[in-house]
Amino acid sequence: MQKLGASPIHADVLLCILCALPTFEALFATVRASKAFHATYVQHGKRVLNSVAFNYVGPALPLALQVVRYDMHPSPEGFNTGPLDNDHNTGLQVEIKDVYPLVNNAKVVAEWENLFSSRKKDMRHETSQLTSLESWQFRKAMHRLMLYTRLFPTDEYAYCITSNSDCVDLNTKLEKELLTQQEFLSDCFTNELEQLREVATFAIEIIRWVDNVDSCDMIASNRDFTDIALSVGPAVILECYKTLGFEPLTETINKLCTDTTPEYFEDKSSRPLLAGYLFKSVSAVLENRGANDHRSVTLRIIDINTLREESCSQCGAESYIGGLWGKTTWDYLSLSSQILGTYLFPSLSMFMKGELHRNPVEIKHVEALLVKTPFKEIYEDIYAKNLKLPAWHDRNDDYWICQSCLTQFINDHLHLWVIMKRKEAKERIANDCWYGYNCRTQVHKLNHAQQLNHLCEPTR
């Protein structure tokens, strides 16, 4: 028996094994495990690193490398996307110093892909259900967004609050900035620009969702807030999503703009170098090409033919999976979406039975509960504490309901849940009003609303 690695055949086999490893972690563990593997890696390190990088990052590796190289050597002036942006370029070379940032960025992109897939394609799964082509297109677009947010804005004062009196040459700066952005984007194909815009739109949806959940009203107080947030990059937005707050964003802005104050985001003054961030330049490039809006439907990341129609477990109505609610989607009920509709806390109280949503006393109690209680907890309580009405089916792992049924479910049960929570908190409950939630007097007579309980069934 020959010693492992002693013959050329052994070396070829070892090289194939190293090149087939799916992660850098597996690669370095394998190299440390055997002298034969280590010797093969020393001899063919560049080839092995390239192969494992492609296995881990996928076909979006050229763009991923661009992001890493820019982070190592930032140089916005004259940044050229040409050589590395060619997916078939065989001259790419991954170096050992690229590994750590490549892995970190790839994790961010993978999390975004899972989120995008579950919100836009298949909500039954929390991991990506995108096809290989859809995944490739998404990852390219996300890496391109990462690179764009590193390159622009080029002016270090863009985040500062600016007025015409503060900056005499503002128009010149703005014109130069837009020209530089369009020059960068002009290297992209039309489908890549549409997909970049789609990914950026999704990132803004996430920003809006965090704003709703966090109840900060950042977007309402600052017209450029979504532009500011988008410009700091996908990694920061993802952290905001995971922490359900804008602390990661404010920390980043404090580093970018040293003269910020606690009231920075409340100032409604314009940030002209950020206004219309990305979208303005993408639209300008597409318009110059004469690309019509109706074409964008066929250029999106997700192929509409891969979407499945499924039936609501309650009413049986057919809907794309993106239109159904279930165990993996309760956390997302605060998102304003064209597909899913709008369910915002605490405005969920507007779906309460009868005239309860117009009762100033009851609505105050209800909204106080809704602000601090996730919908999935409300949903669990309704089933676990026997509040569910007989008209509603028992749930199981495959229980998914449409938007219309969810609205009706809330309407039928929310007042029952609220009165249960008040009883659990040992609050004093007033005597029931004879007309219950249908009482009209509760709307315009404060004393009546205060003295009687209207979270009950009508007896008249």
C-alpha positions as a Markdown table, in Angstrom:
| # | Residue | x | y | z |
|---|---|---|---|---|
| 1 | Met | 0.0 | 0.0 | 0.0 |
| 2 | Gln | 1.4 | 3.4 | -1.0 |
| 3 | Lys | 1.4 | 6.2 | 1.6 |
| 4 | Leu | -1.4 | 8.7 | 1.0 |
| 5 | Gly | -0.2 | 11.4 | -1.3 |
| 6 | Ala | 2.8 | 9.5 | -2.5 |
| 7 | Ser | 1.7 | 9.1 | -6.1 |
| 8 | Pro | 0.4 | 11.6 | -8.8 |
| 9 | Ile | -3.0 | 9.8 | -8.8 |
| 10 | His | -3.3 | 10.4 | -5.0 |
| 11 | Ala | -2.5 | 14.1 | -5.6 |
| 12 | Asp | -5.2 | 14.4 | -8.2 |
| 13 | Val | -7.8 | 12.7 | -5.9 |
| 14 | Leu | -6.8 | 14.9 | -3.0 |
| 15 | Leu | -7.1 | 18.0 | -5.2 |
| 16 | Cys | -10.5 | 17.0 | -6.4 |
| 17 | Ile | -11.7 | 16.5 | -2.8 |
| 18 | Leu | -10.4 | 19.9 | -1.7 |
| 19 | Cys | -11.9 | 21.6 | -4.7 |
| 20 | Ala | -15.3 | 20.0 | -4.0 |
| 21 | Leu | -15.6 | 21.2 | -0.4 |
| 22 | Pro | -18.6 | 23.5 | 0.2 |
| 23 | Thr | -17.2 | 25.9 | 2.7 |
| 24 | Phe | -13.9 | 27.5 | 3.7 |
| 25 | Glu | -14.4 | 26.1 | 7.2 |
| 26 | Ala | -14.5 | 22.6 | 5.8 |
| 27 | Leu | -11.4 | 23.4 | 3.6 |
| 28 | Phe | -9.2 | 24.6 | 6.5 |
| 29 | Ala | -10.3 | 21.8 | 8.7 |
| 30 | Thr | -9.4 | 19.2 | 6.0 |
| 31 | Val | -6.0 | 20.9 | 5.4 |
| 32 | Arg | -5.2 | 20.7 | 9.1 |
| 33 | Ala | -6.3 | 17.1 | 9.3 |
| 34 | Ser | -3.7 | 15.5 | 7.1 |
| 35 | Lys | -0.2 | 16.3 | 5.8 |
| 36 | Ala | -1.2 | 14.9 | 2.4 |
| 37 | Phe | -4.1 | 17.4 | 2.1 |
| 38 | His | -1.8 | 20.2 | 3.4 |
| 39 | Ala | 0.8 | 19.4 | 0.8 |
| 40 | Thr | -1.8 | 19.4 | -2.0 |
| 41 | Tyr | -3.2 | 22.7 | -0.8 |
| 42 | Val | 0.3 | 24.3 | -0.6 |
| 43 | Gln | 0.9 | 23.2 | -4.2 |
| 44 | His | -2.5 | 24.2 | -5.6 |
| 45 | Gly | -3.8 | 26.8 | -3.2 |
| 46 | Lys | -5.0 | 29.3 | -5.7 |
| 47 | Arg | -7.1 | 26.8 | -7.6 |
| 48 | Val | -8.5 | 25.4 | -4.4 |
| 49 | Leu | -9.5 | 28.8 | -3.0 |
| 50 | Asn | -11.2 | 29.7 | -6.3 |
| 51 | Ser | -13.1 | 26.5 | -6.4 |
| 52 | Val | -14.3 | 26.6 | -2.8 |
| 53 | Ala | -15.2 | 30.3 | -3.1 |
| 54 | Phe | -17.4 | 29.4 | -6.1 |
| 55 | Asn | -19.0 | 26.5 | -4.2 |
| 56 | Tyr | -19.8 | 28.8 | -1.3 |
| 57 | Val | -20.8 | 32.1 | -3.0 |
| 58 | Gly | -22.1 | 30.7 | -6.3 |
| 59 | Pro | -22.1 | 32.3 | -9.7 |
| 60 | Ala | -22.3 | 35.7 | -8.1 |
| 61 | Leu | -18.6 | 35.4 | -7.1 |
| 62 | Pro | -17.3 | 38.0 | -9.5 |
| 63 | Leu | -19.5 | 40.7 | -8.0 |
| 64 | Ala | -18.9 | 39.4 | -4.5 |
| 65 | Leu | -15.1 | 39.8 | -5.1 |
| 66 | Gln | -15.7 | 43.4 | -6.3 |
| 67 | Val | -17.3 | 44.3 | -3.0 |
| 68 | Val | -14.5 | 42.7 | -1.0 |
| 69 | Arg | -11.8 | 44.4 | -3.1 |
| 70 | Tyr | -13.5 | 47.8 | -2.8 |
| 71 | Asp | -13.7 | 47.4 | 1.0 |
| 72 | Met | -9.9 | 46.7 | 1.1 |
| 73 | His | -9.0 | 49.5 | -1.2 |
| 74 | Pro | -11.8 | 52.2 | -1.4 |
| 75 | Ser | -11.3 | 54.3 | -4.4 |
| 76 | Pro | -14.7 | 55.8 | -5.7 |
| 77 | Glu | -13.0 | 57.9 | -8.4 |
| 78 | Gly | -12.9 | 55.9 | -11.6 |
| 79 | Phe | -14.0 | 52.6 | -10.1 |
| 80 | Asn | -14.2 | 50.2 | -13.0 |
| 81 | Thr | -16.7 | 47.3 | -13.0 |
| 82 | Gly | -15.5 | 45.8 | -16.3 |
| 83 | Pro | -13.2 | 42.8 | -15.7 |
| 84 | Leu | -14.6 | 41.4 | -12.5 |
| 85 | Asp | -18.2 | 41.8 | -13.6 |
| 86 | Asn | -17.9 | 39.3 | -16.3 |
| 87 | Asp | -19.4 | 36.0 | -15.0 |
| 88 | His | -17.3 | 34.0 | -17.4 |
| 89 | Asn | -14.0 | 35.6 | -16.5 |
| 90 | Thr | -11.5 | 32.9 | -15.8 |
| 91 | Gly | -8.8 | 35.2 | -14.6 |
| 92 | Leu | -10.4 | 35.8 | -11.2 |
| 93 | Gln | -8.2 | 35.0 | -8.3 |
| 94 | Val | -9.4 | 34.6 | -4.7 |
| 95 | Glu | -6.7 | 35.3 | -2.1 |
| 96 | Ile | -6.6 | 34.1 | 1.5 |
| 97 | Lys | -7.3 | 37.7 | 2.7 |
| 98 | Asp | -10.6 | 37.7 | 0.7 |
| 99 | Val | -12.0 | 34.7 | 2.6 |
| 100 | Tyr | -13.2 | 36.3 | 5.8 |
| 101 | Pro | -15.1 | 39.3 | 4.1 |
| 102 | Leu | -16.4 | 36.9 | 1.4 |
| 103 | Val | -17.9 | 34.7 | 4.0 |
| 104 | Asn | -19.4 | 37.5 | 6.0 |
| 105 | Asn | -21.0 | 39.1 | 2.9 |
| 106 | Ala | -22.3 | 35.8 | 1.7 |
| 107 | Lys | -24.0 | 35.2 | 5.0 |
| 108 | Val | -25.8 | 38.5 | 4.7 |
| 109 | Val | -26.9 | 37.8 | 1.1 |
| 110 | Ala | -28.1 | 34.3 | 2.1 |
| 111 | Glu | -30.2 | 35.8 | 4.9 |
| 112 | Trp | -31.7 | 38.3 | 2.5 |
| 113 | Glu | -32.4 | 35.5 | 0.1 |
| 114 | Asn | -34.3 | 33.5 | 2.7 |
| 115 | Leu | -36.3 | 36.6 | 3.6 |
| 116 | Phe | -37.0 | 37.5 | 0.0 |
| 117 | Ser | -38.1 | 33.9 | -0.8 |
| 118 | Ser | -40.4 | 33.6 | 2.2 |
| 119 | Arg | -42.0 | 37.0 | 1.6 |
| 120 | Lys | -42.3 | 36.9 | -2.2 |
| 121 | Lys | -42.5 | 33.2 | -3.2 |
| 122 | Asp | -43.1 | 30.5 | -0.7 |
| 123 | Met | -44.1 | 31.5 | 2.9 |
| 124 | Arg | -44.3 | 27.9 | 4.0 |
| 125 | His | -40.5 | 27.8 | 4.2 |
| 126 | Glu | -38.2 | 30.1 | 6.1 |
| 127 | Thr | -35.3 | 29.0 | 3.9 |
| 128 | Ser | -34.9 | 30.0 | 0.2 |
| 129 | Gln | -37.1 | 28.1 | -2.3 |
| 130 | Leu | -35.8 | 30.1 | -5.2 |
| 131 | Thr | -34.7 | 28.1 | -8.3 |
| 132 | Ser | -31.0 | 28.1 | -9.1 |
| 133 | Leu | -31.6 | 30.8 | -11.8 |
| 134 | Glu | -33.7 | 33.0 | -9.4 |
| 135 | Ser | -31.1 | 32.5 | -6.6 |
| 136 | Trp | -28.3 | 33.5 | -9.0 |
| 137 | Gln | -30.2 | 36.6 | -10.1 |
| 138 | Phe | -31.0 | 37.6 | -6.6 |
| 139 | Arg | -27.5 | 37.2 | -5.3 |
| 140 | Lys | -26.1 | 39.2 | -8.2 |
| 141 | Ala | -28.5 | 42.0 | -7.5 |
| 142 | Met | -27.8 | 42.0 | -3.8 |
| 143 | His | -24.1 | 42.1 | -4.3 |
| 144 | Arg | -24.5 | 44.8 | -6.8 |
| 145 | Leu | -26.6 | 46.8 | -4.3 |
| 146 | Met | -23.8 | 46.2 | -1.7 |
| 147 | Leu | -21.2 | 47.6 | -4.1 |
| 148 | Tyr | -23.4 | 50.6 | -5.1 |
| 149 | Thr | -24.0 | 51.6 | -1.5 |
| 150 | Arg | -20.2 | 51.5 | -0.9 |
| 151 | Leu | -19.5 | 53.6 | -3.9 |
| 152 | Phe | -22.3 | 56.2 | -3.5 |
| 153 | Pro | -22.7 | 58.8 | -2.3 |
| 154 | Thr | -19.2 | 59.9 | -3.2 |
| 155 | Asp | -19.5 | 63.2 | -1.3 |
| 156 | Glu | -18.7 | 62.8 | 2.4 |
| 157 | Tyr | -21.1 | 65.6 | 3.2 |
| 158 | Ala | -24.1 | 64.0 | 1.6 |
| 159 | Tyr | -25.5 | 62.9 | 4.9 |
| 160 | Cys | -25.4 | 66.3 | 6.3 |
| 161 | Ile | -28.5 | 68.4 | 6.4 |
| 162 | Thr | -28.1 | 70.9 | 3.5 |
| 163 | Ser | -30.0 | 74.0 | 2.3 |
| 164 | Asn | -29.3 | 76.1 | -0.7 |
| 165 | Ser | -27.7 | 78.8 | 1.5 |
| 166 | Asp | -25.3 | 76.2 | 2.9 |
| 167 | Cys | -24.0 | 75.0 | -0.4 |
| 168 | Val | -23.6 | 77.4 | -3.3 |
| 169 | Asp | -22.4 | 74.7 | -5.7 |
| 170 | Leu | -25.0 | 72.1 | -4.7 |
| 171 | Asn | -26.5 | 71.8 | -8.2 |
| 172 | Thr | -23.0 | 71.1 | -9.6 |
| 173 | Lys | -22.4 | 68.5 | -7.0 |
| 174 | Leu | -25.7 | 66.9 | -7.6 |
| 175 | Glu | -25.2 | 66.8 | -11.4 |
| 176 | Lys | -21.8 | 65.2 | -11.0 |
| 177 | Glu | -23.1 | 62.6 | -8.5 |
| 178 | Leu | -25.9 | 61.6 | -10.8 |
| 179 | Leu | -23.6 | 61.3 | -13.8 |
| 180 | Thr | -21.2 | 59.1 | -11.9 |
| 181 | Gln | -24.0 | 56.9 | -10.7 |
| 182 | Gln | -25.4 | 56.5 | -14.2 |
| 183 | Glu | -22.0 | 55.8 | -15.6 |
| 184 | Phe | -21.6 | 52.9 | -13.1 |
| 185 | Leu | -25.1 | 51.5 | -13.8 |
| 186 | Ser | -24.7 | 51.8 | -17.6 |
| 187 | Asp | -22.4 | 48.7 | -17.5 |
| 188 | Cys | -25.4 | 46.6 | -16.4 |
| 189 | Phe | -27.8 | 44.9 | -18.7 |
| 190 | Thr | -31.4 | 46.0 | -18.6 |
| 191 | Asn | -32.6 | 42.9 | -16.8 |
| 192 | Glu | -29.8 | 43.4 | -14.1 |
| 193 | Leu | -31.0 | 47.0 | -13.6 |
| 194 | Glu | -34.6 | 45.8 | -13.1 |
| 195 | Gln | -33.5 | 43.2 | -10.7 |
| 196 | Leu | -31.4 | 45.7 | -8.8 |
| 197 | Arg | -34.4 | 47.9 | -8.5 |
| 198 | Glu | -36.5 | 45.0 | -7.3 |
| 199 | Val | -34.0 | 44.1 | -4.6 |
| 200 | Ala | -33.8 | 47.8 | -3.5 |
| 201 | Thr | -37.6 | 48.0 | -3.4 |
| 202 | Phe | -37.7 | 45.0 | -1.1 |
| 203 | Ala | -35.0 | 46.5 | 1.2 |
| 204 | Ile | -37.2 | 49.6 | 1.5 |
| 205 | Glu | -40.2 | 47.4 | 2.3 |
| 206 | Ile | -38.2 | 46.0 | 5.2 |
| 207 | Ile | -37.2 | 49.5 | 6.3 |
| 208 | Arg | -40.9 | 50.5 | 6.4 |
| 209 | Trp | -41.8 | 47.3 | 8.3 |
| 210 | Val | -39.2 | 48.0 | 10.9 |
| 211 | Asp | -40.5 | 51.6 | 11.2 |
| 212 | Asn | -44.0 | 50.2 | 11.7 |
| 213 | Val | -43.0 | 47.7 | 14.3 |
| 214 | Asp | -40.6 | 50.1 | 16.1 |
| 215 | Ser | -43.4 | 52.7 | 16.2 |
| 216 | Cys | -40.7 | 55.4 | 15.6 |
| 217 | Asp | -42.5 | 57.1 | 12.6 |
| 218 | Met | -39.1 | 57.8 | 11.2 |
| 219 | Ile | -40.4 | 57.8 | 7.6 |
| 220 | Ala | -43.2 | 60.3 | 8.5 |
| 221 | Ser | -40.8 | 62.7 | 10.2 |
| 222 | Asn | -38.1 | 62.6 | 7.6 |
| 223 | Arg | -38.9 | 62.5 | 3.9 |
| 224 | Asp | -35.4 | 61.3 | 3.0 |
| 225 | Phe | -35.4 | 58.6 | 5.6 |
| 226 | Thr | -35.7 | 55.6 | 3.3 |
| 227 | Asp | -33.0 | 57.0 | 1.0 |
| 228 | Ile | -30.7 | 57.4 | 4.0 |
| 229 | Ala | -31.4 | 53.9 | 5.2 |
| 230 | Leu | -31.0 | 52.3 | 1.8 |
| 231 | Ser | -27.7 | 54.1 | 1.2 |
| 232 | Val | -26.0 | 52.6 | 4.3 |
| 233 | Gly | -26.3 | 49.1 | 2.7 |
| 234 | Pro | -28.1 | 45.8 | 3.1 |
| 235 | Ala | -26.1 | 44.5 | 6.1 |
| 236 | Val | -27.2 | 47.5 | 8.3 |
| 237 | Ile | -30.8 | 47.2 | 7.1 |
| 238 | Leu | -30.8 | 43.4 | 7.9 |
| 239 | Glu | -29.5 | 44.2 | 11.4 |
| 240 | Cys | -32.4 | 46.7 | 11.9 |
| 241 | Tyr | -34.8 | 43.9 | 10.8 |
| 242 | Lys | -33.3 | 41.4 | 13.2 |
| 243 | Thr | -33.2 | 43.8 | 16.2 |
| 244 | Leu | -36.6 | 45.4 | 15.3 |
| 245 | Gly | -35.1 | 48.9 | 15.7 |
| 246 | Phe | -33.0 | 51.5 | 14.0 |
| 247 | Glu | -30.1 | 51.5 | 16.4 |
| 248 | Pro | -27.7 | 49.9 | 13.8 |
| 249 | Leu | -28.7 | 52.6 | 11.3 |
| 250 | Thr | -28.2 | 55.5 | 13.8 |
| 251 | Glu | -24.8 | 54.2 | 14.8 |
| 252 | Thr | -23.7 | 54.0 | 11.2 |
| 253 | Ile | -25.0 | 57.5 | 10.4 |
| 254 | Asn | -23.1 | 58.8 | 13.5 |
| 255 | Lys | -19.9 | 57.4 | 12.0 |
| 256 | Leu | -20.6 | 58.8 | 8.5 |
| 257 | Cys | -21.7 | 62.2 | 9.7 |
| 258 | Thr | -20.0 | 63.4 | 12.8 |
| 259 | Asp | -22.2 | 66.4 | 13.3 |
| 260 | Thr | -25.4 | 64.4 | 13.8 |
| 261 | Thr | -27.6 | 65.0 | 16.9 |
| 262 | Pro | -30.3 | 63.0 | 18.5 |
| 263 | Glu | -32.8 | 65.0 | 16.4 |
| 264 | Tyr | -31.0 | 64.2 | 13.2 |
| 265 | Phe | -33.7 | 62.0 | 11.7 |
| 266 | Glu | -36.5 | 64.4 | 12.9 |
| 267 | Asp | -35.1 | 67.2 | 10.8 |
| 268 | Lys | -37.1 | 67.5 | 7.6 |
| 269 | Ser | -34.5 | 69.5 | 5.7 |
| 270 | Ser | -33.5 | 67.9 | 2.4 |
| 271 | Arg | -30.5 | 65.7 | 1.8 |
| 272 | Pro | -30.3 | 66.4 | -2.0 |
| 273 | Leu | -27.4 | 64.1 | -2.7 |
| 274 | Leu | -29.4 | 61.2 | -1.2 |
| 275 | Ala | -32.9 | 62.1 | -2.5 |
| 276 | Gly | -34.2 | 59.3 | -4.9 |
| 277 | Tyr | -31.2 | 57.2 | -4.0 |
| 278 | Leu | -30.5 | 54.6 | -6.6 |
| 279 | Phe | -34.0 | 54.7 | -8.1 |
| 280 | Lys | -33.5 | 58.0 | -9.8 |
| 281 | Ser | -30.3 | 56.9 | -11.5 |
| 282 | Val | -31.7 | 53.4 | -12.5 |
| 283 | Ser | -34.7 | 55.1 | -14.0 |
| 284 | Ala | -32.5 | 57.6 | -15.9 |
| 285 | Val | -30.4 | 54.8 | -17.5 |
| 286 | Leu | -33.4 | 52.8 | -18.4 |
| 287 | Glu | -35.1 | 55.8 | -19.9 |
| 288 | Asn | -32.0 | 56.6 | -22.0 |
| 289 | Arg | -32.2 | 53.0 | -23.4 |
| 290 | Gly | -35.9 | 53.4 | -24.1 |
| 291 | Ala | -36.8 | 50.4 | -21.9 |
| 292 | Asn | -40.5 | 50.4 | -21.3 |
| 293 | Asp | -42.0 | 49.8 | -17.9 |
| 294 | His | -44.2 | 46.9 | -19.1 |
| 295 | Arg | -41.0 | 44.9 | -19.9 |
| 296 | Ser | -40.0 | 44.9 | -16.2 |
| 297 | Val | -42.6 | 42.2 | -15.4 |
| 298 | Thr | -40.7 | 39.7 | -17.5 |
| 299 | Leu | -37.3 | 40.8 | -16.1 |
| 300 | Arg | -38.0 | 40.2 | -12.4 |
| 301 | Ile | -36.1 | 37.8 | -10.3 |
| 302 | Ile | -38.9 | 35.3 | -9.5 |
| 303 | Asp | -40.5 | 33.6 | -12.5 |
| 304 | Ile | -44.2 | 33.9 | -12.1 |
| 305 | Asn | -44.6 | 30.4 | -13.6 |
| 306 | Thr | -42.9 | 29.0 | -10.5 |
| 307 | Leu | -45.5 | 30.4 | -8.1 |
| 308 | Arg | -48.1 | 27.9 | -6.9 |
| 309 | Glu | -51.7 | 28.6 | -6.3 |
| 310 | Glu | -53.0 | 27.1 | -3.1 |
| 311 | Ser | -56.3 | 27.2 | -1.3 |
| 312 | Cys | -57.2 | 29.0 | 1.9 |
| 313 | Ser | -57.8 | 26.4 | 4.7 |
| 314 | Gln | -60.9 | 28.3 | 5.9 |
| 315 | Cys | -62.8 | 29.4 | 2.8 |
| 316 | Gly | -61.2 | 27.4 | 0.1 |
| 317 | Ala | -60.4 | 30.5 | -2.1 |
| 318 | Glu | -57.4 | 30.0 | -4.3 |
| 319 | Ser | -54.5 | 32.4 | -4.0 |
| 320 | Tyr | -50.8 | 32.5 | -4.7 |
| 321 | Ile | -48.8 | 31.3 | -1.7 |
| 322 | Gly | -47.7 | 34.9 | -1.2 |
| 323 | Gly | -51.3 | 35.8 | -0.3 |
| 324 | Leu | -51.7 | 33.3 | 2.5 |
| 325 | Trp | -51.0 | 33.7 | 6.2 |
| 326 | Gly | -49.6 | 30.9 | 8.5 |
| 327 | Lys | -47.1 | 30.0 | 11.1 |
| 328 | Thr | -44.0 | 31.4 | 9.3 |
| 329 | Thr | -45.7 | 34.8 | 8.5 |
| 330 | Trp | -47.3 | 36.2 | 11.6 |
| 331 | Asp | -44.2 | 38.2 | 12.4 |
| 332 | Tyr | -44.6 | 40.0 | 9.1 |
| 333 | Leu | -48.1 | 41.3 | 9.6 |
| 334 | Ser | -46.9 | 44.9 | 10.0 |
| 335 | Leu | -45.6 | 45.0 | 6.4 |
| 336 | Ser | -47.5 | 47.2 | 4.0 |
| 337 | Ser | -47.5 | 45.0 | 0.9 |
| 338 | Gln | -49.4 | 45.1 | -2.4 |
| 339 | Ile | -49.7 | 41.4 | -2.2 |
| 340 | Leu | -50.7 | 40.9 | 1.4 |
| 341 | Gly | -52.4 | 44.2 | 2.3 |
| 342 | Thr | -51.7 | 46.3 | 5.3 |
| 343 | Tyr | -51.9 | 45.2 | 8.9 |
| 344 | Leu | -50.2 | 47.7 | 11.2 |
| 345 | Phe | -50.0 | 47.7 | 14.9 |
| 346 | Pro | -51.8 | 49.2 | 16.7 |
| 347 | Ser | -54.3 | 49.9 | 13.9 |
| 348 | Leu | -55.2 | 46.2 | 14.1 |
| 349 | Ser | -57.8 | 47.5 | 16.5 |
| 350 | Met | -59.7 | 49.0 | 13.6 |
| 351 | Phe | -60.9 | 45.5 | 12.8 |
| 352 | Met | -62.7 | 45.1 | 16.1 |
| 353 | Lys | -66.3 | 44.0 | 16.3 |
| 354 | Gly | -69.2 | 46.4 | 15.9 |
| 355 | Glu | -68.5 | 49.9 | 17.1 |
| 356 | Leu | -65.6 | 49.1 | 19.4 |
| 357 | His | -63.1 | 50.7 | 17.1 |
| 358 | Arg | -64.9 | 54.0 | 17.7 |
| 359 | Asn | -65.0 | 53.7 | 21.5 |
| 360 | Pro | -62.3 | 56.1 | 22.8 |
| 361 | Val | -62.0 | 54.3 | 26.2 |
| 362 | Glu | -61.8 | 50.7 | 24.9 |
| 363 | Ile | -59.6 | 51.6 | 22.0 |
| 364 | Lys | -57.0 | 53.0 | 24.3 |
| 365 | His | -56.8 | 49.8 | 26.3 |
| 366 | Val | -56.8 | 47.7 | 23.1 |
| 367 | Glu | -54.0 | 49.6 | 21.4 |
| 368 | Ala | -51.9 | 49.5 | 24.6 |
| 369 | Leu | -52.1 | 45.7 | 24.4 |
| 370 | Leu | -51.5 | 45.4 | 20.7 |
| 371 | Val | -48.4 | 47.6 | 20.7 |
| 372 | Lys | -46.6 | 45.1 | 23.0 |
| 373 | Thr | -48.1 | 41.9 | 21.8 |
| 374 | Pro | -47.0 | 40.1 | 18.6 |
| 375 | Phe | -49.9 | 38.9 | 16.5 |
| 376 | Lys | -48.7 | 35.3 | 16.7 |
| 377 | Glu | -49.1 | 35.4 | 20.5 |
| 378 | Ile | -52.6 | 36.7 | 20.1 |
| 379 | Tyr | -53.3 | 33.9 | 17.6 |
| 380 | Glu | -51.8 | 31.3 | 20.0 |
| 381 | Asp | -53.9 | 32.5 | 22.9 |
| 382 | Ile | -57.1 | 32.4 | 20.9 |
| 383 | Tyr | -56.6 | 28.7 | 20.3 |
| 384 | Ala | -54.8 | 27.7 | 23.5 |
| 385 | Lys | -57.3 | 29.4 | 25.8 |
| 386 | Asn | -60.5 | 28.1 | 24.0 |
| 387 | Leu | -61.5 | 31.5 | 22.7 |
| 388 | Lys | -62.0 | 30.2 | 19.1 |
| 389 | Leu | -65.5 | 30.3 | 17.8 |
| 390 | Pro | -67.0 | 27.0 | 16.4 |
| 391 | Ala | -67.3 | 28.5 | 12.9 |
| 392 | Trp | -63.5 | 28.5 | 12.6 |
| 393 | His | -61.6 | 25.3 | 11.7 |
| 394 | Asp | -59.1 | 23.7 | 14.0 |
| 395 | Arg | -55.6 | 24.6 | 13.0 |
| 396 | Asn | -52.7 | 22.3 | 12.1 |
| 397 | Asp | -49.2 | 22.6 | 10.6 |
| 398 | Asp | -50.8 | 23.0 | 7.2 |
| 399 | Tyr | -53.3 | 25.7 | 8.2 |
| 400 | Trp | -53.0 | 28.8 | 6.0 |
| 401 | Ile | -55.7 | 31.4 | 5.5 |
| 402 | Cys | -56.2 | 34.2 | 3.1 |
| 403 | Gln | -56.2 | 37.9 | 3.8 |
| 404 | Ser | -60.0 | 38.1 | 3.9 |
| 405 | Cys | -60.3 | 35.3 | 6.3 |
| 406 | Leu | -57.6 | 36.7 | 8.5 |
| 407 | Thr | -59.4 | 40.0 | 8.7 |
| 408 | Gln | -62.6 | 38.2 | 9.7 |
| 409 | Phe | -60.8 | 36.1 | 12.2 |
| 410 | Ile | -59.5 | 39.2 | 13.9 |
| 411 | Asn | -62.9 | 40.8 | 13.8 |
| 412 | Asp | -64.5 | 37.7 | 15.4 |
| 413 | His | -62.0 | 37.1 | 18.2 |
| 414 | Leu | -60.0 | 40.2 | 19.1 |
| 415 | His | -62.5 | 41.6 | 21.6 |
| 416 | Leu | -62.6 | 38.2 | 23.3 |
| 417 | Trp | -58.9 | 38.1 | 23.6 |
| 418 | Val | -58.7 | 41.7 | 25.0 |
| 419 | Ile | -61.3 | 41.0 | 27.7 |
| 420 | Met | -59.4 | 37.8 | 28.6 |
| 421 | Lys | -56.1 | 39.7 | 29.0 |
| 422 | Arg | -57.8 | 42.3 | 31.2 |
| 423 | Lys | -59.2 | 39.6 | 33.4 |
| 424 | Glu | -55.8 | 37.9 | 33.6 |
| 425 | Ala | -54.3 | 41.2 | 34.7 |
| 426 | Lys | -57.0 | 41.4 | 37.4 |
| 427 | Glu | -58.3 | 44.7 | 36.1 |
| 428 | Arg | -61.7 | 45.9 | 37.3 |
| 429 | Ile | -64.2 | 45.1 | 34.6 |
| 430 | Ala | -67.3 | 47.2 | 34.5 |
| 431 | Asn | -70.8 | 45.8 | 34.1 |
| 432 | Asp | -71.7 | 44.7 | 30.6 |
| 433 | Cys | -73.6 | 47.1 | 28.3 |
| 434 | Trp | -76.8 | 45.5 | 27.1 |
| 435 | Tyr | -76.0 | 46.4 | 23.5 |
| 436 | Gly | -72.4 | 45.1 | 23.8 |
| 437 | Tyr | -70.0 | 45.9 | 21.0 |
| 438 | Asn | -72.9 | 47.1 | 18.8 |
| 439 | Cys | -73.7 | 50.0 | 21.2 |
| 440 | Arg | -73.8 | 53.3 | 19.4 |
| 441 | Thr | -73.8 | 55.4 | 22.6 |
| 442 | Gln | -70.3 | 54.3 | 23.4 |
| 443 | Val | -69.1 | 56.3 | 20.4 |
| 444 | His | -70.3 | 59.8 | 21.4 |
| 445 | Lys | -70.9 | 59.6 | 25.2 |
| 446 | Leu | -67.6 | 59.4 | 27.1 |
| 447 | Asn | -69.4 | 58.7 | 30.5 |
| 448 | His | -71.3 | 55.7 | 29.0 |
| 449 | Ala | -68.1 | 54.4 | 27.5 |
| 450 | Gln | -66.3 | 54.7 | 30.8 |
| 451 | Gln | -69.0 | 53.2 | 33.0 |
| 452 | Leu | -69.9 | 50.1 | 31.0 |
| 453 | Asn | -68.0 | 47.2 | 29.4 |
| 454 | His | -68.6 | 46.9 | 25.7 |
| 455 | Leu | -66.2 | 44.0 | 25.0 |
| 456 | Cys | -69.2 | 41.6 | 25.2 |
| 457 | Glu | -71.9 | 40.0 | 23.1 |
| 458 | Pro | -75.1 | 42.1 | 22.7 |
| 459 | Thr | -78.1 | 40.9 | 24.7 |
| 460 | Arg | -80.5 | 43.3 | 22.9 |
